[in-house]
Amino acid sequence: MTELLALTPDELLTTTRAVRKRLDLERDVPLEVIHEALEIAVQAPSGSNRQGWQWIVVTDPDIKQQIAAYYRRSWEAYSGVAADAPAEPAVGGEPASVGERIRDSSSYLARVMGDVPVLVIGAITVDEGGELPASNQAGLWGSLLPAAWNFALALRARGLGTTWTTLHLKYEKEVAQILGLPANVRQGVLLPVAYTIGTDFKPGPRADFDAIVHINHW
Ligand SMILES: Cc1cc2nc3c(=O)[nH]c(=O)nc-3n(C[C@H](O)[C@H](O)[C@H](O)COP(=O)(O)O)c2cc1C
Protein backbone atom coordinates (compact mmCIF):
# COMPACT_ATOMS: atom_id res chain seq x y z
CA MET A 1 0.00 0.00 0.00
CA THR A 2 1.16 3.54 -0.76
CA GLU A 3 2.52 5.45 2.21
CA LEU A 4 -0.05 7.77 3.78
CA LEU A 5 0.49 11.33 5.01
CA ALA A 6 0.29 11.79 8.76
CA LEU A 7 -3.11 13.52 8.85
CA THR A 8 -5.85 13.12 11.43
CA PRO A 9 -9.30 12.41 9.98
CA ASP A 10 -10.32 16.03 10.61
CA GLU A 11 -7.15 17.35 8.98
CA LEU A 12 -7.82 15.19 5.93
CA LEU A 13 -11.42 16.42 5.70
CA THR A 14 -10.56 20.10 6.15
CA THR A 15 -7.47 20.30 3.92
CA THR A 16 -8.65 18.47 0.80
CA ARG A 17 -8.67 21.59 -1.35
CA ALA A 18 -9.35 22.34 -5.00
CA VAL A 19 -5.75 21.94 -6.22
CA ARG A 20 -4.90 23.55 -9.53
CA LYS A 21 -1.58 25.43 -9.58
CA ARG A 22 -0.02 22.94 -7.19
CA LEU A 23 -0.69 19.90 -9.39
CA ASP A 24 2.72 18.46 -10.27
CA LEU A 25 2.51 18.05 -14.04
CA GLU A 26 5.99 16.52 -14.26
CA ARG A 27 5.66 13.60 -11.85
CA ASP A 28 4.22 10.32 -13.12
CA VAL A 29 1.25 8.89 -11.27
CA PRO A 30 1.38 5.08 -11.07
CA LEU A 31 -1.93 3.47 -11.99
CA GLU A 32 -1.70 1.36 -8.82
CA VAL A 33 -2.21 4.51 -6.74
CA ILE A 34 -5.33 5.37 -8.74
CA HIS A 35 -6.63 1.82 -8.30
CA GLU A 36 -5.94 1.92 -4.57
CA ALA A 37 -7.80 5.23 -4.18
CA LEU A 38 -10.72 3.98 -6.29
CA GLU A 39 -11.04 0.83 -4.20
CA ILE A 40 -11.37 3.07 -1.17
CA ALA A 41 -13.76 5.37 -3.01
CA VAL A 42 -16.28 2.62 -3.70
CA GLN A 43 -16.75 1.98 -0.01
CA ALA A 44 -19.11 4.99 -0.27
CA PRO A 45 -22.87 4.53 -0.01
CA SER A 46 -25.14 4.20 -3.04
CA GLY A 47 -28.93 3.96 -3.36
CA SER A 48 -30.06 0.35 -2.69
CA ASN A 49 -26.32 -0.41 -2.69
CA ARG A 50 -26.64 -0.53 -6.48
CA GLN A 51 -23.03 0.59 -7.05
CA GLY A 52 -23.85 1.86 -10.53
CA TRP A 53 -20.74 4.02 -10.69
CA GLN A 54 -18.20 3.73 -13.49
CA TRP A 55 -14.71 5.22 -13.47
CA ILE A 56 -12.91 6.13 -16.67
CA VAL A 57 -9.20 6.61 -16.04
CA VAL A 58 -7.50 8.48 -18.87
CA THR A 59 -3.72 8.50 -19.25
CA ASP A 60 -3.40 8.58 -23.06
CA PRO A 61 -1.93 12.02 -23.93
CA ASP A 62 -3.98 12.41 -27.10
CA ILE A 63 -7.29 11.50 -25.43
CA LYS A 64 -6.50 13.79 -22.49
CA GLN A 65 -5.88 16.70 -24.89
CA GLN A 66 -9.16 16.05 -26.69
CA ILE A 67 -11.11 16.13 -23.41
CA ALA A 68 -9.11 19.16 -22.25
CA ALA A 69 -10.02 21.07 -25.43
CA TYR A 70 -13.73 20.70 -24.58
CA TYR A 71 -13.08 21.63 -20.95
CA ARG A 72 -11.23 24.75 -22.02
CA ARG A 73 -13.91 25.75 -24.51
CA SER A 74 -16.56 25.45 -21.81
CA TRP A 75 -14.39 27.31 -19.29
CA GLU A 76 -13.91 30.20 -21.73
CA ALA A 77 -17.67 30.42 -22.38
CA TYR A 78 -18.35 30.30 -18.63
CA SER A 79 -15.72 32.85 -17.63
CA GLY A 80 -16.02 35.08 -20.68
CA VAL A 81 -12.24 35.30 -21.14
CA ALA A 82 -9.65 33.34 -23.06
CA ALA A 83 -7.84 30.86 -20.81
CA ASP A 84 -4.48 32.30 -21.87
CA ALA A 85 -5.48 35.95 -21.34
CA PRO A 86 -3.09 37.67 -18.89
CA ALA A 87 -4.48 37.97 -15.35
CA GLU A 88 -5.80 41.44 -14.49
CA PRO A 89 -3.27 43.37 -12.42
CA ALA A 90 -4.14 43.74 -8.74
CA VAL A 91 -5.74 47.12 -7.97
CA GLY A 92 -3.46 49.45 -5.98
CA GLY A 93 -1.34 46.55 -4.76
CA GLU A 94 -4.34 45.09 -2.89
CA PRO A 95 -4.02 41.36 -2.28
CA ALA A 96 -6.15 39.40 -4.76
CA SER A 97 -9.66 38.62 -3.50
CA VAL A 98 -10.80 35.01 -3.07
CA GLY A 99 -12.82 35.34 -6.31
CA GLU A 100 -9.82 36.67 -8.22
CA ARG A 101 -7.61 33.89 -6.94
CA ILE A 102 -10.14 31.22 -7.96
CA ARG A 103 -10.44 32.79 -11.43
CA ASP A 104 -6.67 32.95 -11.82
CA SER A 105 -6.13 29.37 -10.71
CA SER A 106 -9.10 28.04 -12.68
CA SER A 107 -7.82 29.70 -15.86
CA TYR A 108 -4.49 27.98 -15.20
CA LEU A 109 -6.27 24.63 -14.91
CA ALA A 110 -8.15 25.33 -18.14
CA ARG A 111 -4.78 25.83 -19.85
CA VAL A 112 -3.07 22.73 -18.49
CA MET A 113 -5.93 20.23 -18.11
CA GLY A 114 -4.55 18.06 -20.92
CA ASP A 115 -1.09 17.93 -19.31
CA VAL A 116 -2.30 16.66 -15.93
CA PRO A 117 -0.97 13.07 -15.59
CA VAL A 118 -4.35 11.36 -15.10
CA LEU A 119 -7.93 12.44 -15.79
CA VAL A 120 -10.60 10.45 -13.98
CA ILE A 121 -14.23 10.73 -14.99
CA GLY A 122 -16.81 9.51 -12.50
CA ALA A 123 -19.97 8.32 -14.22
CA ILE A 124 -23.12 6.38 -13.40
CA THR A 125 -25.33 4.00 -15.32
CA VAL A 126 -28.92 5.05 -15.94
CA ASP A 127 -31.81 3.47 -17.88
CA GLU A 128 -31.22 2.19 -21.42
CA GLY A 129 -32.00 5.43 -23.30
CA GLY A 130 -29.58 7.43 -21.19
CA GLU A 131 -32.21 9.90 -19.95
CA LEU A 132 -31.75 11.34 -16.48
CA PRO A 133 -34.68 10.66 -14.11
CA ALA A 134 -37.42 13.32 -14.15
CA SER A 135 -37.56 13.41 -10.34
CA ASN A 136 -35.31 12.58 -7.41
CA GLN A 137 -32.08 13.32 -9.23
CA ALA A 138 -30.50 13.50 -5.80
CA GLY A 139 -31.02 9.75 -5.62
CA LEU A 140 -29.02 9.29 -8.80
CA TRP A 141 -26.16 11.70 -8.19
CA GLY A 142 -26.10 10.77 -4.51
CA SER A 143 -25.10 7.33 -5.70
CA LEU A 144 -21.97 8.62 -7.44
CA LEU A 145 -20.72 11.83 -5.86
CA PRO A 146 -19.93 10.58 -2.34
CA ALA A 147 -17.66 7.94 -3.91
CA ALA A 148 -16.02 10.56 -6.13
CA TRP A 149 -15.32 12.71 -3.09
CA ASN A 150 -13.94 9.71 -1.21
CA PHE A 151 -11.60 9.27 -4.16
CA ALA A 152 -10.41 12.88 -3.72
CA LEU A 153 -9.86 12.25 -0.01
CA ALA A 154 -7.97 9.00 -0.64
CA LEU A 155 -5.77 10.85 -3.14
CA ARG A 156 -5.01 13.60 -0.64
CA ALA A 157 -4.08 10.99 1.99
CA ARG A 158 -1.48 9.69 -0.51
CA GLY A 159 0.06 13.05 -1.40
CA LEU A 160 -1.97 13.57 -4.57
CA GLY A 161 -4.58 16.19 -5.33
CA THR A 162 -7.37 17.09 -7.68
CA THR A 163 -10.05 19.68 -8.34
CA TRP A 164 -13.70 18.78 -8.64
CA THR A 165 -14.70 19.92 -12.14
CA THR A 166 -17.90 19.77 -14.15
CA LEU A 167 -17.43 22.33 -16.93
CA HIS A 168 -16.70 19.68 -19.58
CA LEU A 169 -20.29 18.44 -19.10
CA LYS A 170 -21.46 21.14 -21.48
CA TYR A 171 -19.91 18.80 -24.03
CA GLU A 172 -20.82 15.56 -22.27
CA LYS A 173 -21.91 13.84 -25.51
CA GLU A 174 -18.72 14.78 -27.36
CA VAL A 175 -16.55 13.54 -24.48
CA ALA A 176 -18.64 10.34 -24.26
CA GLN A 177 -17.91 9.78 -27.93
CA ILE A 178 -14.17 10.27 -27.46
CA LEU A 179 -14.25 7.68 -24.66
CA GLY A 180 -16.67 5.28 -26.35
CA LEU A 181 -19.15 5.43 -23.46
CA PRO A 182 -22.49 3.64 -23.90
CA ALA A 183 -25.54 5.95 -24.02
CA ASN A 184 -26.70 4.86 -20.56
CA VAL A 185 -23.47 5.97 -18.87
CA ARG A 186 -23.84 9.56 -17.68
CA GLN A 187 -20.88 11.60 -16.45
CA GLY A 188 -20.90 13.44 -13.12
CA VAL A 189 -17.41 14.77 -12.55
CA LEU A 190 -13.99 15.17 -14.16
CA LEU A 191 -11.08 14.90 -11.74
CA PRO A 192 -7.59 15.91 -12.95
CA VAL A 193 -5.19 13.93 -10.76
CA ALA A 194 -1.53 14.58 -9.96
CA TYR A 195 0.87 14.53 -7.06
CA THR A 196 0.70 17.87 -5.29
CA ILE A 197 3.61 20.27 -5.08
CA GLY A 198 4.14 20.06 -1.34
CA THR A 199 1.53 18.46 0.88
CA ASP A 200 0.79 21.32 3.26
CA PHE A 201 -2.76 22.58 2.68
CA LYS A 202 -4.91 24.68 4.99
CA PRO A 203 -8.66 24.79 5.62
CA GLY A 204 -10.36 27.06 3.06
CA PRO A 205 -12.43 30.19 3.67
CA ARG A 206 -16.11 29.41 4.19
CA ALA A 207 -19.30 31.45 4.67
CA ASP A 208 -20.59 32.39 8.10
CA PHE A 209 -21.64 29.18 9.84
CA ASP A 210 -24.77 30.68 11.47
CA ALA A 211 -26.13 31.66 8.06
CA ILE A 212 -26.24 28.05 6.90
CA VAL A 213 -27.20 26.00 9.94
CA HIS A 214 -30.83 25.91 11.08
CA ILE A 215 -31.85 24.26 14.32
CA ASN A 216 -35.48 23.04 14.34
CA HIS A 217 -36.70 25.67 11.86
CA TRP A 218 -35.35 28.17 9.28
C1 LIG B 1 -20.19 20.87 -8.39
C2 LIG B 1 -18.83 21.54 -8.50
C3 LIG B 1 -18.37 21.91 -9.74
C4 LIG B 1 -17.11 22.50 -9.88
N1 LIG B 1 -16.64 22.78 -11.13
C5 LIG B 1 -15.40 23.28 -11.27
C6 LIG B 1 -14.84 23.43 -12.57
O1 LIG B 1 -15.44 23.06 -13.59
N2 LIG B 1 -13.60 23.96 -12.66
C7 LIG B 1 -12.87 24.33 -11.57
O2 LIG B 1 -11.73 24.80 -11.74
N3 LIG B 1 -13.37 24.17 -10.32
C8 LIG B 1 -14.61 23.64 -10.16
N4 LIG B 1 -15.10 23.40 -8.88
C9 LIG B 1 -14.23 23.65 -7.72
C10 LIG B 1 -14.67 24.80 -6.84
O3 LIG B 1 -14.27 26.02 -7.41
C11 LIG B 1 -14.01 24.61 -5.45
O4 LIG B 1 -14.51 23.43 -4.90
C12 LIG B 1 -14.32 25.75 -4.52
O5 LIG B 1 -13.76 26.94 -5.01
C13 LIG B 1 -13.78 25.50 -3.11
O6 LIG B 1 -12.39 25.31 -3.17
P1 LIG B 1 -11.58 25.02 -1.82
O7 LIG B 1 -12.14 23.78 -1.22
O8 LIG B 1 -10.14 24.83 -2.23
O9 LIG B 1 -11.79 26.21 -0.90
C14 LIG B 1 -16.32 22.77 -8.73
C15 LIG B 1 -16.80 22.36 -7.48
C16 LIG B 1 -18.00 21.72 -7.36
C17 LIG B 1 -18.45 21.23 -6.01
The ligand as an SDF file (V2000), in Angstrom:
LIG
                    3D

 31 33  0  0  0  0  0  0  0  0999 V2000
  -20.1860   20.8680   -8.3910 C   0  0  0  0  0  0  0  0  0  0  0  0
  -18.8300   21.5350   -8.4980 C   0  0  0  0  0  0  0  0  0  0  0  0
  -18.3710   21.9110   -9.7400 C   0  0  0  0  0  0  0  0  0  0  0  0
  -17.1130   22.5020   -9.8810 C   0  0  0  0  0  0  0  0  0  0  0  0
  -16.6440   22.7820  -11.1340 N   0  0  0  0  0  0  0  0  0  0  0  0
  -15.4030   23.2830  -11.2740 C   0  0  0  0  0  0  0  0  0  0  0  0
  -14.8410   23.4310  -12.5720 C   0  0  0  0  0  0  0  0  0  0  0  0
  -15.4380   23.0570  -13.5950 O   0  0  0  0  0  0  0  0  0  0  0  0
  -13.6000   23.9590  -12.6650 N   0  0  0  0  0  0  0  0  0  0  0  0
  -12.8660   24.3250  -11.5690 C   0  0  0  0  0  0  0  0  0  0  0  0
  -11.7290   24.8040  -11.7360 O   0  0  0  0  0  0  0  0  0  0  0  0
  -13.3670   24.1660  -10.3180 N   0  0  0  0  0  0  0  0  0  0  0  0
  -14.6060   23.6360  -10.1550 C   0  0  0  0  0  0  0  0  0  0  0  0
  -15.0980   23.4020   -8.8850 N   0  0  0  0  0  0  0  0  0  0  0  0
  -14.2260   23.6460   -7.7180 C   0  0  0  0  0  0  0  0  0  0  0  0
  -14.6740   24.8040   -6.8360 C   0  0  0  0  0  0  0  0  0  0  0  0
  -14.2740   26.0230   -7.4130 O   0  0  0  0  0  0  0  0  0  0  0  0
  -14.0130   24.6120   -5.4520 C   0  0  0  0  0  0  0  0  0  0  0  0
  -14.5060   23.4280   -4.8970 O   0  0  0  0  0  0  0  0  0  0  0  0
  -14.3220   25.7530   -4.5160 C   0  0  0  0  0  0  0  0  0  0  0  0
  -13.7570   26.9370   -5.0080 O   0  0  0  0  0  0  0  0  0  0  0  0
  -13.7790   25.4990   -3.1060 C   0  0  0  0  0  0  0  0  0  0  0  0
  -12.3930   25.3090   -3.1710 O   0  0  0  0  0  0  0  0  0  0  0  0
  -11.5760   25.0210   -1.8220 P   0  0  0  0  0  0  0  0  0  0  0  0
  -12.1350   23.7800   -1.2160 O   0  0  0  0  0  0  0  0  0  0  0  0
  -10.1420   24.8310   -2.2300 O   0  0  0  0  0  0  0  0  0  0  0  0
  -11.7860   26.2060   -0.9020 O   0  0  0  0  0  0  0  0  0  0  0  0
  -16.3240   22.7710   -8.7320 C   0  0  0  0  0  0  0  0  0  0  0  0
  -16.7950   22.3610   -7.4780 C   0  0  0  0  0  0  0  0  0  0  0  0
  -18.0030   21.7220   -7.3640 C   0  0  0  0  0  0  0  0  0  0  0  0
  -18.4540   21.2320   -6.0060 C   0  0  0  0  0  0  0  0  0  0  0  0
  1  2  1  0
  2  3  1  0
  2 30  2  0
  3  4  2  0
  4  5  1  0
  4 28  1  0
  5  6  2  0
  6  7  1  0
  6 13  1  0
  7  8  2  0
  7  9  1  0
  9 10  1  0
 10 11  2  0
 10 12  1  0
 12 13  2  0
 13 14  1  0
 14 15  1  0
 14 28  1  0
 15 16  1  0
 16 17  1  0
 16 18  1  0
 18 19  1  0
 18 20  1  0
 20 21  1  0
 20 22  1  0
 22 23  1  0
 23 24  1  0
 24 25  2  0
 24 26  1  0
 24 27  1  0
 28 29  2  0
 29 30  1  0
 30 31  1  0
M  END
$$$$
